[in-house]
Amino acid sequence: MDNFSFIRRLSQFSTLMQTRFSGVEEGRDAFGNRYFRARRTPKGTREKRWVLYAGEPEASKVPAEWHIWLHHTSAAPLSDKERRPWQKPHQQNLTGTPDAYLPPGHTLEGGKRDKATGDYEAWTPEG
């Protein structure tokens, strides 16, 4: 997609105007993303919440503590005290980047796999 398309710029402008006139900043994450909620919520409707991404808009840049807030799973983002010791720090999806995980045997990793260890029997078609 062209980064400078008219439709994309119009959409970004619309979001910025909505944020400027009706948004209240709730906070920021470690990646620089800013989170907002609507200043007013009509009776009988759910509060609107949104994010302004730092850099390219990519949903995998939203950490879990803010994801649960955006999707109304909690009233506030998860605090550091509420995090469990086994929870790893958030990492955005790296697919398609130079840092993407490539398993052993992947063509971009040389295409060589270790030999099977004996617990594998190759299928041979009969016929």
The 8 nearest C-alpha neighbors of each residue, nearest first, counted from 0:
[[1, 2, 4, 3, 7, 6, 5, 55],
 [0, 2, 3, 4, 7, 5, 6, 8],
 [3, 1, 4, 0, 7, 8, 5, 55],
 [4, 2, 1, 5, 8, 7, 6, 0],
 [5, 3, 7, 6, 1, 2, 8, 0],
 [4, 6, 8, 7, 9, 3, 10, 2],
 [7, 5, 9, 8, 4, 10, 3, 11],
 [8, 6, 10, 4, 9, 5, 11, 3],
 [9, 7, 11, 5, 10, 6, 12, 4],
 [8, 10, 12, 6, 7, 11, 5, 13],
 [11, 9, 13, 7, 8, 12, 6, 14],
 [10, 12, 8, 14, 13, 9, 15, 7],
 [13, 11, 9, 15, 10, 14, 8, 16],
 [12, 14, 10, 16, 11, 15, 9, 17],
 [15, 13, 17, 11, 16, 12, 18, 10],
 [14, 16, 18, 12, 13, 17, 19, 11],
 [15, 17, 19, 13, 18, 14, 20, 12],
 [18, 16, 14, 15, 20, 19, 21, 13],
 [17, 19, 22, 15, 16, 21, 20, 14],
 [18, 20, 16, 17, 15, 21, 22, 23],
 [21, 19, 17, 18, 16, 22, 15, 38],
 [20, 22, 38, 17, 18, 37, 19, 23],
 [23, 21, 18, 37, 38, 36, 35, 19],
 [22, 24, 35, 36, 38, 37, 25, 21],
 [23, 25, 35, 26, 34, 22, 36, 33],
 [26, 24, 35, 34, 23, 36, 27, 33],
 [25, 27, 34, 24, 33, 28, 35, 32],
 [28, 26, 33, 32, 31, 34, 29, 25],
 [27, 29, 30, 31, 32, 33, 26, 62],
 [28, 30, 31, 27, 32, 62, 89, 61],
 [31, 29, 28, 32, 53, 60, 27, 61],
 [30, 32, 53, 28, 29, 27, 33, 52],
 [33, 31, 52, 53, 27, 28, 30, 51],
 [32, 34, 27, 51, 50, 26, 31, 52],
 [35, 33, 50, 26, 25, 24, 49, 27],
 [36, 34, 24, 25, 23, 49, 48, 22],
 [35, 37, 48, 23, 22, 47, 38, 49],
 [36, 38, 22, 47, 39, 21, 23, 46],
 [39, 37, 21, 22, 23, 36, 40, 20],
 [40, 38, 37, 41, 21, 46, 36, 22],
 [39, 41, 46, 42, 37, 44, 38, 45],
 [42, 40, 44, 43, 39, 45, 46, 37],
 [41, 43, 44, 40, 45, 39, 46, 47],
 [42, 44, 41, 45, 40, 46, 39, 47],
 [45, 43, 42, 41, 46, 40, 47, 39],
 [44, 46, 47, 43, 40, 41, 42, 71],
 [45, 47, 40, 37, 48, 44, 36, 39],
 [48, 46, 37, 36, 45, 49, 40, 35],
 [49, 47, 36, 35, 69, 46, 37, 50],
 [50, 48, 35, 34, 36, 69, 47, 51],
 [49, 51, 34, 33, 52, 35, 32, 48],
 [52, 50, 33, 32, 34, 53, 49, 56],
 [53, 51, 32, 56, 54, 50, 33, 55],
 [52, 54, 32, 31, 51, 55, 30, 56],
 [55, 53, 52, 56, 32, 57, 31, 51],
 [54, 56, 57, 53, 52, 2, 60, 58],
 [57, 55, 52, 54, 58, 53, 51, 60],
 [56, 58, 59, 60, 55, 52, 61, 91],
 [59, 57, 60, 61, 56, 91, 52, 92],
 [58, 60, 91, 61, 57, 92, 62, 90],
 [61, 59, 91, 58, 57, 62, 90, 92],
 [62, 60, 59, 58, 66, 65, 63, 91],
 [63, 61, 89, 64, 65, 66, 60, 59],
 [64, 62, 66, 65, 67, 61, 89, 77],
 [63, 65, 77, 76, 62, 66, 67, 68],
 [64, 66, 68, 76, 63, 67, 62, 69],
 [67, 65, 63, 69, 68, 64, 62, 61],
 [66, 68, 72, 70, 65, 69, 64, 73],
 [67, 69, 65, 71, 76, 73, 66, 70],
 [70, 68, 66, 67, 71, 48, 65, 49],
 [69, 71, 67, 68, 72, 66, 73, 48],
 [72, 70, 68, 73, 69, 67, 74, 48],
 [71, 73, 67, 70, 68, 74, 69, 66],
 [74, 72, 68, 71, 75, 67, 76, 70],
 [73, 75, 68, 71, 76, 72, 67, 69],
 [76, 74, 73, 68, 77, 65, 67, 78],
 [77, 75, 64, 65, 68, 78, 67, 73],
 [76, 78, 64, 81, 75, 79, 65, 82],
 [79, 77, 81, 80, 76, 82, 64, 75],
 [78, 80, 82, 81, 77, 83, 64, 76],
 [81, 79, 78, 82, 83, 77, 84, 76],
 [82, 80, 78, 79, 77, 83, 84, 64],
 [83, 81, 79, 80, 84, 78, 86, 77],
 [82, 84, 85, 86, 81, 80, 79, 87],
 [83, 85, 86, 82, 87, 81, 80, 79],
 [86, 84, 83, 87, 82, 88, 81, 89],
 [87, 85, 83, 84, 88, 82, 89, 63],
 [86, 88, 85, 89, 84, 90, 83, 82],
 [89, 87, 90, 86, 62, 63, 85, 82],
 [90, 88, 62, 87, 91, 63, 61, 60],
 [91, 89, 88, 92, 60, 62, 59, 93],
 [90, 92, 60, 59, 93, 89, 61, 62],
 [91, 93, 59, 94, 90, 60, 99, 95],
 [94, 92, 99, 96, 98, 91, 95, 100],
 [95, 93, 99, 96, 92, 100, 98, 97],
 [94, 96, 93, 99, 97, 98, 92, 100],
 [95, 97, 98, 99, 93, 94, 92, 100],
 [96, 98, 99, 95, 93, 94, 100, 101],
 [99, 97, 96, 93, 100, 94, 95, 101],
 [100, 98, 93, 94, 96, 97, 95, 101],
 [101, 99, 102, 98, 94, 93, 97, 96],
 [100, 102, 105, 99, 103, 108, 107, 104],
 [103, 101, 105, 104, 100, 108, 112, 106],
 [104, 102, 105, 112, 101, 108, 111, 110],
 [103, 105, 112, 110, 111, 102, 106, 108],
 [104, 106, 110, 108, 107, 103, 102, 101],
 [107, 105, 110, 109, 108, 104, 111, 101],
 [106, 108, 105, 109, 110, 101, 104, 102],
 [109, 107, 105, 106, 110, 104, 103, 101],
 [108, 110, 106, 107, 111, 105, 104, 103],
 [109, 111, 106, 104, 105, 108, 112, 107],
 [112, 110, 104, 109, 113, 103, 105, 108],
 [113, 111, 104, 103, 114, 110, 105, 115],
 [112, 114, 115, 111, 104, 103, 116, 110],
 [115, 113, 116, 112, 117, 111, 119, 104],
 [114, 116, 117, 119, 113, 118, 112, 120],
 [115, 117, 118, 114, 119, 113, 120, 112],
 [118, 116, 119, 115, 120, 114, 121, 113],
 [117, 119, 116, 120, 115, 121, 114, 122],
 [120, 118, 117, 115, 121, 116, 122, 114],
 [119, 121, 122, 118, 117, 115, 123, 116],
 [122, 120, 123, 119, 115, 124, 118, 117],
 [123, 121, 120, 124, 119, 125, 126, 118],
 [122, 124, 121, 125, 120, 126, 119, 115],
 [123, 125, 126, 122, 121, 120, 119, 118],
 [126, 124, 123, 122, 121, 120, 119, 118],
 [125, 124, 123, 122, 121, 120, 119, 118]]
